[in-house]
Amino acid sequence: MHTPIRHLLISGTGGFVGTNLIPYLKHQLPDVKITHLSRTRPTQPTDDSYVLWSELSTASLQEVDAVIHLAGKAHDTQNTSAPHEYFDINYGLTKQLYDWYLQQTATKFIFLSSVKAAADRVSGVLEENITPDPKTPYGQSKLKAETHIISASAGVSANDKKYYILRPCMIHGPGNKGNLNLLYQFAAKGWPYPLADFSNKRSFLSIENLSFVITQLLKQEVASGIFHLADDEPLSTNDLIRIMSGVMNKPARLLRLPQSFVTSIAGIGDLLRLPLNKERLKKLTESYVVSNKKIKAALHIDQLPIAAAEGMITTIKSFK
């Protein structure tokens, strides 16, 4: 029998996911109490309650029904972070919070991991049965956190304690800048996109679809497990240029330069440190398709609420 969720403990509420998830949860679960797990207390008055990480071991939170762990160190694309920083935060905080959860009466633990814990590159479609092989400290630290959750749950009653390890692909939505914003700035200048001859498909995840999945995991009785999260349809970089151009009411300018020529230019870019180099070319043109079949089957749905293009249009409009 499903026990209603009345009190949530959520870490990382000040980040992009947290600031979008909290209002969504309050709308979908209007009677739920939310306690923020934070490094510092808020400076402005708020109706929600707060507990500090330093107080977690002694905090009186016996009435918490579920824990949502969003806090973590994001992937540093500039590679300026030391490896231990990822492990201290992504693994260390997860271990601390999950070990605490096992001692409480709470029955659900939702951990926001990443597809990068499974694979940095994808051949075909990424599914949950893959043998994880992360290549970066970010992905490796997320995988170590996942492994701890699974091993620490051994011997614990599956009915008493459930865990949901969520591996989202690139999350987007209003307020999130990142690589999509860089591509938008390029399209906004009216320059032709010179890589249109490359054919790729990438999975994205709208923040609304992520919030929907988390809410449904709180509402429904779902068995513990690892779940990959993505919108229902992948998009190509050419699709993104078309969507961005449509939002700006401009024609999509797609320039199909021969791939061999572009690859040669990227090679020269490595030598002369030009904006287009082999690494950037790979990121713009490689495919990374993620299956969401398992989570949809677990939630008994055929499709997620927001179509990939629809969610992307909402995000792009926020850049204007």
KOLMI-739130 format. One line per 5 residues: number of its first residue (from 1); for each residue x, y, z of N, C-alpha, C. Coordinates in steps of 0.05 Angstrom, whole numbers. Layout:
BEGIN
NUM> X Y Z X Y Z X Y Z  ...
***
This chain:
BEGIN
1> 17 -24 0 0 0 0 17 25 0  11 44 -17 27 68 -20 22 88 3  43 97 16 41 116 37 45 144 25  27 163 29 30 190 17 55 203 28  69 218 10 92 233 18 83 260 29
6> 91 265 55 83 290 68 106 308 74  130 297 75 153 313 83 178 304 66  189 324 52 213 318 35 237 333 46  260 319 46 286 332 50 300 333 24  308 357 15 319 360 -12 346 376 -10
11> 367 364 -21 392 378 -22 396 392 -49  413 412 -50 419 425 -75 396 442 -86  379 453 -69 355 467 -78 362 494 -91  386 504 -87 394 530 -99 404 528 -128  408 503 -138 418 499 -165 396 501 -186
16> 404 497 -211 385 499 -233 362 480 -230  368 454 -225 347 434 -222 329 441 -198  342 447 -175 327 452 -151 308 476 -153  317 498 -165 300 521 -167 276 517 -186  278 498 -204 255 491 -221 238 469 -208
21> 250 450 -194 236 428 -183 218 436 -160  228 454 -142 212 461 -118 185 472 -125  182 492 -143 156 502 -150 138 480 -162  150 463 -179 135 441 -191 124 422 -170  140 415 -151 131 397 -129 109 410 -113
26> 112 436 -107 92 449 -91 65 451 -105  66 452 -132 41 453 -147 29 425 -149  45 404 -153 35 377 -156 29 364 -129  43 372 -108 39 361 -81 35 384 -61  12 397 -63 8 422 -48 10 419 -18
31> 6 396 -7 6 392 22 34 383 32  53 380 14 79 369 23 95 391 37  110 383 58 128 400 72 156 395 60  171 417 55 197 414 44 218 426 63  238 409 69 261 419 84 285 419 66
36> 299 442 65 322 445 48 347 436 63  364 419 51 390 412 62 410 429 48  423 447 63 439 468 51 465 472 67  484 485 54 509 493 67 505 518 85  487 535 77 482 560 91 452 565 94
41> 444 580 114 416 587 118 409 610 99  383 612 91 375 634 73 376 661 87  382 681 71 384 708 82 357 722 82  338 712 65 311 723 63 291 705 76  270 716 88 249 699 100 237 680 80
46> 231 656 90 219 635 72 200 618 89  180 606 75 161 588 89 173 561 93  194 554 78 206 527 80 225 527 104  231 503 113 251 499 134 277 491 123  299 497 138 326 491 128 341 476 150
51> 359 458 141 377 445 159 404 445 145  426 449 160 452 451 148 464 423 147  482 419 127 496 394 125 511 387 150  522 408 163 537 404 188 520 395 211  493 399 208 474 391 229 460 365 224
56> 466 353 200 450 330 191 449 307 212  472 301 223 474 278 241 457 281 267  453 307 274 438 312 299 411 324 295  404 329 270 378 343 264 355 324 270  333 336 279 309 321 286 291 321 261
61> 295 300 244 281 298 219 268 270 216  260 259 238 249 232 238 224 230 220  210 252 216 184 251 202 188 253 171  213 255 161 218 257 133 209 231 119  194 233 97 184 210 83 202 202 59
66> 215 222 47 231 217 23 254 238 22  276 230 9 299 247 6 305 250 -24  310 274 -33 318 280 -60 345 293 -60  365 279 -71 393 288 -69 401 300 -96  401 327 -97 408 341 -122 436 353 -120
71> 446 357 -96 472 371 -93 494 355 -105  512 370 -118 535 356 -131 553 377 -145  576 368 -153 594 384 -168 590 378 -198  582 399 -213 577 395 -241 602 390 -257  599 379 -281 622 374 -298 635 400 -307
76> 660 403 -301 675 427 -309 687 422 -336  675 435 -357 684 431 -384 711 444 -389  719 462 -372 745 475 -375 768 459 -362  761 437 -348 780 419 -336 799 434 -316  788 452 -300 804 467 -281 801 455 -253
81> 783 436 -249 778 425 -222 796 401 -217  805 398 -193 821 375 -185 802 351 -182  811 326 -189 794 303 -188 782 298 -160  798 304 -139 787 298 -112 763 315 -105  760 338 -118 737 355 -113 711 341 -121
86> 712 327 -144 688 312 -153 682 290 -133  702 275 -124 697 253 -106 689 262 -78  700 284 -68 693 295 -42 663 303 -42  653 314 -64 626 324 -65 606 303 -75  611 293 -100 592 275 -113 590 248 -99
91> 613 238 -89 612 213 -74 609 218 -44  625 237 -33 625 241 -4 598 250 7  586 270 -6 560 279 4 538 258 1  540 243 -22 520 222 -27 522 200 -6  546 192 1 550 172 21 539 181 48
96> 546 206 55 537 217 81 507 217 82  493 227 61 465 229 62 451 202 60  462 184 43 448 158 41 451 141 67  475 142 79 478 128 104 460 139 126  455 166 125 436 178 144 408 168 138
101> 401 167 112 374 159 103 368 130 113  388 112 112 383 85 120 376 82 150  383 103 166 378 102 194 351 116 201  338 127 181 313 142 186 288 126 178  265 138 183 240 124 175 232 130 146
106> 246 148 133 241 154 105 243 129 88  226 128 67 225 103 51 234 106 22  240 131 13 248 135 -15 272 154 -16  292 146 -32 315 163 -36 320 166 -66  319 191 -76 323 196 -104 349 211 -108
111> 367 199 -123 394 210 -128 397 218 -157  404 244 -161 409 254 -187 438 248 -196  442 227 -211 468 220 -221 471 232 -249  482 218 -268 486 228 -295 491 205 -314  484 209 -340 491 189 -360 521 186 -362
116> 535 207 -354 565 206 -355 576 185 -335  560 176 -316 568 154 -299 569 128 -314  555 127 -337 553 102 -353 573 103 -376  573 125 -391 590 126 -415 594 155 -424  618 161 -433 624 188 -444 617 189 -474
121> 619 166 -487 611 165 -515 591 141 -518  573 144 -538 553 124 -541 553 114 -570  553 88 -573 550 75 -599 522 63 -600  504 73 -616 477 63 -616 460 79 -596  446 64 -578 429 76 -558 438 68 -530
126> 441 87 -512 450 81 -485 427 70 -468  430 46 -458 410 34 -441 422 26 -414  405 19 -395 414 14 -368 431 -11 -364  430 -29 -383 445 -54 -380 474 -52 -389  483 -28 -396 510 -23 -404 529 -27 -380
131> 553 -37 -385 573 -38 -364 586 -11 -362  583 3 -340 593 31 -338 623 33 -343  631 53 -357 659 58 -363 664 88 -365  660 103 -344 664 132 -345 694 139 -348  700 160 -363 727 167 -368 737 192 -353
136> 718 207 -341 725 232 -327 721 229 -297  735 246 -281 730 246 -252 700 251 -245  687 268 -262 659 273 -257 642 248 -259  645 234 -281 630 209 -285 638 187 -265  664 186 -259 674 165 -241 664 170 -212
141> 662 196 -204 652 202 -177 622 197 -175  607 202 -196 579 195 -196 575 165 -195  591 150 -210 588 121 -209 595 110 -182  616 121 -169 623 112 -142 600 117 -122  586 139 -126 563 145 -108 541 125 -114
146> 536 119 -139 516 98 -146 522 72 -133  548 64 -136 557 38 -125 553 36 -95  558 59 -81 554 58 -52 524 55 -45  507 69 -59 478 66 -54 469 37 -57  478 24 -79 470 -3 -84 481 -22 -63
151> 507 -20 -57 520 -38 -38 510 -34 -9  505 -9 -2 495 -3 25 466 -13 29  452 -17 6 424 -26 8 422 -56 10  444 -70 6 444 -100 8 435 -108 36  415 -126 37 406 -135 63 384 -118 74
156> 378 -95 62 357 -78 71 331 -85 57  309 -87 71 283 -94 59 276 -76 36  270 -87 13 263 -71 -10 236 -56 -6  220 -67 12 194 -54 18 198 -30 36  218 -31 54 222 -10 73 238 13 62
161> 258 7 45 276 28 34 279 25 4  271 45 -11 275 45 -40 294 66 -48  309 61 -69 327 81 -80 322 83 -110  324 107 -120 321 112 -149 346 128 -158  363 115 -174 387 128 -185 379 138 -213
166> 377 164 -216 369 176 -241 394 186 -256  396 177 -281 418 185 -298 407 203 -321  404 229 -317 394 246 -338 416 252 -358  408 256 -384 426 267 -403 426 298 -399  434 313 -419 436 342 -415 409 355 -409
171> 407 367 -385 382 379 -376 381 408 -385  358 416 -395 355 444 -404 329 455 -395  327 482 -394 303 496 -386 309 525 -381  289 541 -376 294 569 -370 313 573 -347  332 590 -350 352 595 -329 377 579 -332
176> 377 560 -351 401 544 -356 415 553 -381  440 561 -379 455 572 -401 469 550 -416  495 546 -409 510 524 -420 514 525 -450  519 502 -462 526 500 -490 503 508 -508  478 504 -500 456 512 -517 456 542 -521
181> 462 557 -500 463 586 -501 485 595 -520  508 581 -520 529 588 -538 521 584 -567  507 562 -573 497 557 -600 476 578 -608  460 586 -588 439 606 -594 453 633 -601  474 640 -586 487 665 -592 499 665 -620
186> 508 641 -629 519 638 -656 496 643 -676  474 629 -672 451 632 -690 440 660 -691  440 673 -668 428 700 -666 444 720 -682  469 715 -687 486 733 -703 480 731 -733  464 710 -740 457 707 -768 478 693 -784
191> 499 683 -771 520 668 -786 510 641 -795  517 632 -818 509 605 -827 524 584 -810  509 563 -803 521 541 -788 536 523 -807  563 522 -804 580 509 -825 582 479 -823  569 467 -803 573 438 -799 548 422 -807
196> 531 433 -824 506 421 -830 508 394 -845  532 389 -856 536 364 -871 539 340 -852  545 346 -827 547 325 -807 519 317 -797  514 291 -795 488 281 -786 492 269 -758  478 279 -739 480 269 -711 453 269 -698
201> 451 255 -676 427 255 -659 436 256 -630  424 274 -615 431 276 -586 405 277 -570  406 264 -547 383 265 -529 387 288 -510  364 301 -504 363 323 -484 341 316 -464  340 331 -442 319 326 -422 309 353 -413
206> 284 358 -418 272 384 -408 268 382 -378  272 405 -365 270 406 -336 242 398 -327  222 403 -343 195 396 -336 191 366 -336  203 352 -356 201 323 -357 216 311 -333  239 322 -326 253 313 -302 237 316 -277
211> 224 339 -274 207 345 -250 184 326 -250  172 320 -273 150 301 -275 159 273 -265  182 264 -274 191 237 -266 195 236 -236  209 256 -225 214 256 -196 187 255 -181  168 271 -189 142 273 -176 128 246 -177
216> 129 233 -200 115 207 -203 129 186 -186  155 187 -183 169 168 -166 160 171 -137  153 195 -129 143 201 -102 114 191 -99  98 194 -121 70 187 -120 65 157 -122  81 143 -139 76 115 -145 95 97 -130
221> 87 71 -129 105 51 -117 121 38 -140  146 44 -141 164 35 -162 187 20 -149  196 -2 -160 218 -17 -149 244 -1 -152  262 -5 -134 288 8 -135 303 2 -161  320 20 -169 336 15 -193 350 39 -205
226> 364 35 -227 377 56 -242 360 62 -266  356 88 -271 338 96 -293 352 118 -310  354 114 -336 364 134 -354 341 153 -361  346 179 -362 325 199 -367 332 215 -392  313 217 -410 316 234 -434 288 240 -445
231> 286 261 -461 261 266 -475 256 243 -494  232 241 -504 224 218 -521 239 218 -548  245 242 -559 258 242 -585 285 256 -583  306 244 -596 331 259 -598 330 281 -619  348 300 -618 349 322 -637 377 324 -648
236> 379 332 -673 405 337 -685 413 366 -680  439 372 -684 448 400 -682 434 417 -703  429 406 -727 414 420 -747 386 426 -738  373 407 -724 347 411 -713 347 435 -693  368 436 -677 371 458 -657 373 485 -671
241> 389 486 -693 391 511 -708 364 519 -720  350 500 -730 323 506 -741 304 516 -720  304 503 -696 287 512 -674 294 540 -665  320 545 -662 329 571 -653 322 593 -674  325 587 -699 319 606 -720 289 612 -720
246> 273 591 -716 244 594 -715 235 612 -692  248 608 -669 241 625 -645 248 654 -651  270 659 -666 279 686 -673 266 697 -698  248 681 -710 235 689 -735 255 695 -757  276 679 -758 296 681 -779 298 656 -795
251> 307 657 -820 311 632 -835 335 617 -824  332 591 -824 355 574 -814 376 574 -836  400 582 -828 422 583 -847 441 560 -842  438 539 -858 453 514 -855 472 512 -879  498 513 -873 519 512 -894 531 484 -894
256> 528 470 -917 538 442 -918 566 441 -931  586 449 -915 613 446 -924 621 416 -923  637 407 -941 645 378 -941 659 371 -914  652 348 -904 662 339 -878 693 338 -878  704 329 -900 733 326 -901 747 354 -898
261> 734 374 -911 745 401 -909 743 412 -880  720 408 -868 716 417 -840 735 404 -821  739 378 -825 757 363 -808 786 373 -811  794 380 -835 820 392 -840 823 418 -825  803 435 -827 803 461 -813 806 457 -783
266> 791 437 -772 792 432 -744 820 423 -736  834 408 -753 861 399 -748 880 423 -746  876 442 -765 892 467 -764 885 483 -739  859 482 -731 851 495 -706 865 486 -682  872 460 -681 888 450 -658 915 463 -657
271> 927 467 -681 954 478 -682 955 508 -677  935 522 -687 934 551 -685 916 561 -663  904 542 -648 885 549 -626 862 566 -637  849 557 -658 826 571 -670 801 562 -655  778 578 -658 753 570 -644 743 542 -651
276> 748 534 -676 741 506 -684 765 488 -684  765 469 -666 786 449 -664 773 421 -664  789 401 -663 778 373 -665 760 367 -641  766 376 -617 750 370 -594 722 384 -596  722 409 -605 697 423 -607 680 412 -630
281> 694 404 -652 680 392 -674 666 366 -665  680 350 -649 669 325 -639 644 330 -622  645 350 -604 622 356 -587 598 366 -602  603 381 -624 581 391 -640 568 371 -659  584 350 -666 574 332 -687 570 303 -678
286> 579 296 -654 576 268 -645 548 262 -637  540 237 -637 514 228 -629 515 217 -600  493 222 -585 492 211 -557 462 208 -552  452 184 -559 423 178 -556 418 160 -532  399 169 -515 394 155 -490 365 144 -490
291> 362 119 -483 336 106 -481 322 114 -455  296 120 -457 280 125 -432 258 104 -429  262 81 -442 241 60 -442 236 49 -413  258 46 -398 255 33 -372 239 50 -353  245 77 -352 230 94 -333 201 96 -341
296> 196 97 -368 168 99 -376 152 73 -370  165 51 -372 153 25 -365 147 25 -335  166 35 -319 163 34 -290 140 53 -281  136 75 -295 115 94 -288 89 88 -303  89 67 -320 65 59 -334 55 82 -353
301> 73 94 -368 65 115 -387 77 109 -414  65 119 -435 75 115 -462 94 137 -471  90 161 -460 107 183 -468 108 203 -445  130 219 -445 133 240 -425 115 264 -433  109 282 -414 90 303 -419 98 323 -440
306> 125 329 -441 134 350 -459 150 338 -482  142 343 -507 158 334 -530 184 348 -531  204 335 -543 231 346 -543 232 373 -556  220 377 -579 221 403 -593 206 424 -576  183 417 -564 168 435 -548 184 446 -524
311> 197 427 -510 213 435 -488 237 453 -496  249 446 -519 271 462 -529 262 490 -537  239 493 -548 229 520 -555 226 537 -530  215 525 -508 212 539 -483 239 549 -473  259 532 -475 286 539 -465 297 561 -483
316> 295 559 -509 307 579 -527 293 606 -523  267 606 -519 253 631 -515 264 646 -490  274 631 -470 284 643 -446 311 657 -451  324 650 -473 350 663 -479 346 691 -491  322 697 -501 318 722 -515 319 746 -496
***
